[in-house]
Amino acid sequence: MWWLAYCEGEGMFCLLCRVHNTKNKFNKQNTFNLAPSTNFKHSAVSDHAKASGHVSTILCELERRNSSLAQQHKVAHGVTDKITYNAFLSSYWLGKEEVANRKLLSLIDLQKHIGVTEMNDFKNTSERSQREMHLLLGQLIKD
């Protein structure tokens, strides 16, 4: 039961029902959703698992995971990770080769020019972002 979460001092919540804001369709209660369930009997949990609202929430979650929009979100998230990795790798290379840290944007422009198309979406070009990258990588090189 990966959907059941216990909060110390409060009670049990259903993560799926909380995400999809599901209410009991008969008595409109928010138990397991906004209000924690304090009934710690096995029957209370199994009754919630069999409830029509919870079952429809499971179906919505499965549909959401398999939808094209969800797939596009996963791809976009993966591309963002690749862009960040490429930017940090470029900054790391500049540091290891002892090239001036002001050359990062020039190096990223070169990557765009030679065909690393993901780098067109690199948005962290501010001085502060570059400084943070250099400080993090400097600590890594030092360690």
C-alpha positions as CSV (number, residue, x, y, z in Angstrom):
1,M,0.0,0.0,0.0
2,W,2.2,2.8,-1.2
3,W,-0.6,5.3,-1.1
4,L,-1.1,5.2,2.6
5,A,1.0,7.7,4.6
6,Y,1.1,8.1,8.4
7,C,1.8,11.5,10.0
8,E,3.0,11.4,13.6
9,G,0.4,12.9,16.0
10,E,-2.2,13.3,13.3
11,G,-3.2,10.1,11.6
12,M,-3.3,8.4,8.2
13,F,-3.7,10.0,4.8
14,C,-4.2,8.6,1.3
15,L,-1.7,10.2,-1.0
16,L,-3.7,9.5,-4.1
17,C,-7.0,10.9,-2.7
18,R,-5.1,14.0,-1.4
19,V,-3.4,14.6,-4.8
20,H,-6.7,14.3,-6.7
21,N,-8.8,15.9,-3.9
22,T,-11.3,13.0,-3.7
23,K,-14.2,13.2,-1.3
24,N,-16.6,10.5,-0.2
25,K,-19.4,10.8,-2.6
26,F,-22.1,9.8,-0.1
27,N,-21.3,11.9,3.0
28,K,-18.8,14.4,1.4
29,Q,-16.2,13.7,4.1
30,N,-12.5,14.5,3.5
31,T,-11.3,11.6,5.6
32,F,-8.0,10.2,4.3
33,N,-7.7,13.4,2.1
34,L,-7.6,16.7,4.0
35,A,-8.6,15.2,7.4
36,P,-6.5,12.3,8.7
37,S,-8.1,9.0,9.6
38,T,-7.5,8.2,13.2
39,N,-9.2,4.8,13.0
40,F,-6.2,2.5,13.0
41,K,-8.1,-0.7,12.3
42,H,-7.3,-2.8,9.3
43,S,-10.9,-2.7,8.3
44,A,-10.9,1.1,8.0
45,V,-7.9,1.0,5.6
46,S,-9.3,-1.9,3.5
47,D,-12.7,-0.2,3.4
48,H,-11.1,3.0,2.0
49,A,-9.1,0.9,-0.5
50,K,-12.4,-0.6,-1.8
51,A,-14.3,2.6,-1.8
52,S,-15.5,3.8,-5.2
53,G,-13.9,7.2,-4.8
54,H,-10.5,5.7,-4.1
55,V,-10.8,3.2,-7.0
56,S,-11.7,6.0,-9.4
57,T,-8.7,8.0,-8.1
58,I,-6.4,5.0,-8.9
59,L,-7.8,4.9,-12.4
60,C,-7.2,8.7,-12.8
61,E,-3.7,8.3,-11.6
62,L,-3.0,5.4,-14.0
63,E,-4.5,7.4,-16.8
64,R,-2.4,10.4,-15.9
65,R,0.8,8.4,-15.9
66,N,0.1,7.0,-19.3
67,S,-1.2,10.2,-20.9
68,S,0.7,11.9,-23.7
69,L,0.9,15.0,-21.5
70,A,2.6,13.1,-18.7
71,Q,5.0,11.6,-21.3
72,Q,5.9,15.0,-22.6
73,H,6.5,16.3,-19.1
74,K,8.9,13.4,-18.4
75,V,10.8,14.1,-21.7
76,A,11.0,17.8,-20.9
77,H,12.2,17.0,-17.4
78,G,14.9,14.7,-18.8
79,V,16.0,17.4,-21.3
80,T,16.3,19.9,-18.5
81,D,18.5,17.5,-16.6
82,K,20.7,17.1,-19.7
83,I,21.0,20.8,-20.2
84,T,22.0,21.4,-16.5
85,Y,24.5,18.5,-16.8
86,N,26.0,19.9,-19.9
87,A,26.3,23.4,-18.4
88,F,28.0,22.1,-15.2
89,L,30.3,19.9,-17.3
90,S,31.3,22.9,-19.4
91,S,31.9,25.0,-16.2
92,Y,33.9,22.1,-14.7
93,W,36.0,21.8,-17.8
94,L,36.8,25.5,-17.7
95,G,37.8,25.2,-14.0
96,K,40.0,22.1,-14.6
97,E,41.8,23.6,-17.6
98,E,42.2,26.9,-15.7
99,V,40.4,28.9,-18.3
100,A,38.8,32.2,-17.3
101,N,35.4,31.6,-15.8
102,R,33.9,34.5,-17.9
103,K,34.2,32.1,-20.9
104,L,31.2,29.9,-19.9
105,L,28.6,31.6,-22.0
106,S,31.0,31.6,-24.9
107,L,31.5,27.9,-24.5
108,I,27.8,27.3,-24.3
109,D,27.3,29.4,-27.5
110,L,29.9,27.1,-29.2
111,Q,27.9,24.1,-28.1
112,K,24.8,25.5,-29.6
113,H,26.7,26.3,-32.8
114,I,28.2,22.7,-33.2
115,G,24.8,21.1,-32.8
116,V,24.0,20.5,-29.1
117,T,20.5,21.7,-29.7
118,E,19.4,21.3,-26.0
119,M,21.7,24.1,-25.0
120,N,19.3,26.6,-26.8
121,D,17.1,26.1,-23.7
122,F,19.8,27.0,-21.2
123,K,18.3,29.9,-19.2
124,N,20.6,30.3,-16.2
125,T,22.9,32.9,-17.8
126,S,22.9,35.4,-15.0
127,E,26.0,36.4,-13.2
128,R,24.6,35.0,-9.9
129,S,23.8,31.6,-11.5
130,Q,27.3,31.4,-13.0
131,R,28.9,32.3,-9.7
132,E,26.9,29.6,-7.9
133,M,28.0,27.0,-10.5
134,H,31.6,28.1,-10.1
135,L,31.5,28.0,-6.3
136,L,29.9,24.5,-6.3
137,L,32.4,23.2,-8.8
138,G,35.3,24.8,-7.0
139,Q,34.3,23.0,-3.8
140,L,34.1,19.8,-5.8
141,I,37.6,20.2,-7.3
142,K,38.9,21.2,-3.8
143,D,37.4,18.1,-2.2
